[in-house]
């Protein structure tokens, strides 16, 4: 039979990485939107 390891515990580094993964694309979308608005209008 297989060895069942406990699920990994969340770490500070994992939290920072997850925050960056969520924040960077969102910031890029908002920044691009503002840039287009500024260029158009």
C-alpha positions as CSV (number, residue, x, y, z in Angstrom):
1,X,0.0,0.0,0.0
2,X,1.1,3.6,-0.4
3,X,2.3,5.9,2.2
4,X,-0.2,8.7,3.0
5,X,1.5,12.0,3.8
6,X,-0.4,14.8,5.5
7,X,-1.3,17.7,3.3
8,X,1.4,20.4,3.2
9,X,1.1,23.3,5.7
10,X,0.7,26.8,4.3
11,X,3.9,28.8,4.6
12,X,4.7,32.5,4.4
13,X,6.5,32.0,1.1
14,X,3.5,30.2,-0.3
15,X,1.2,33.0,0.8
16,X,3.4,35.6,-0.8
17,X,3.7,33.6,-4.0
18,X,-0.1,33.1,-4.2
19,X,-0.7,36.8,-3.5
20,X,1.7,37.7,-6.4
21,X,0.1,35.3,-8.8
22,X,-3.3,36.9,-8.1
23,X,-2.2,40.5,-7.9
24,X,0.2,40.8,-10.9
25,X,-2.3,39.9,-13.7
26,X,-5.0,42.0,-12.0
27,X,-2.7,45.0,-11.8
28,X,-1.7,44.5,-15.5
29,X,-5.3,44.4,-16.6
30,X,-6.2,47.6,-14.6
31,X,-3.0,49.3,-15.8
32,X,-3.7,48.4,-19.4
33,X,-7.3,49.6,-19.1
34,X,-6.2,53.0,-17.6
35,X,-3.5,53.3,-20.3
36,X,-6.1,52.8,-23.1
37,X,-8.5,55.2,-21.5
38,X,-5.7,57.8,-21.2
39,X,-4.6,57.3,-24.9
40,X,-8.2,57.4,-26.2
41,X,-9.5,60.2,-24.2
